[in-house]
């Protein structure tokens, strides 16, 4: 039997949590994450089509977008590799979702509560909690300005062993971590939505076309990660080279200062240290 596809892969995640065929999965996940006073009972899922070209595009974001019965706009993104930009990136996507709700001349009262949920397969924030929630608050009194903006970060590696699996968010993260684990097998027996998600994952994993699309998507993301790693290596190398040059220049400056104290002329000092005449003149002054 072939192994299950990784549900953390954005293509797979979108097919399970962003499918109109399985709204109960998304409803369960959103209620677990948002823990609203009035439970979400319906979702309208947006942007459901995934064509081959989109999957092959390594710069595409395969996120889940929906509106809820609580009059909210939701965006869920799952990220496997740290690109060191999640905070600004999430604020940017939130602002687009918020601003695109109104046409010119429409009243601001029509704006809906807008929520971004970022699921990260790496540690990112300083907090030890695996689930962090941010809103706009006054910095001295902690008074909330509005709940119309809400940004969640779910950091999968921070979920500790022994966490309470009765908390449905913990249950869903266990599913994303390892859908073949004993914990998830146990959850399948008691949680209909977990069983439904697992069944859909098994179905995808046994479908040759879906597996081909998965491999295609995995390759494009590997290429992207490889490009990011290469850029990072070049940045580190460039930083080391710049540091070496700066160190050599600082050493030349110290030598120049000593030569100035000895009374050498600026031309001789410049020749001895490799500094420009103008730099030597500044040191003399």
Secondary structure, 3 states (H helix, E strand, C coil): CCCCCCCCCHHHHHHHHCCHHHHHHHHHHHHHHHCCCCCCCCEEEECCCCCHHHHHCCCCCCCEEEEECCCEEEEEEEECCCCCCHHHHHHHHHHHHHHCCCCCCCCHHHCCEEEEEEEECCCCCCCCCCEEEEEEECCCCCCEEEEEEEEEEEEHHHCCCCCCCCCHHHHHHHHHHCCCCHHHHHHHHHCHHHHHHHHHHHHHHCCHHHHHHHHHHHHHHHHHHHHHHHHHHHHHHHHHHHHHHHHHHHHHHHHHHHHHHCCCCHHHHHHHHCCCHHHHHHHHC
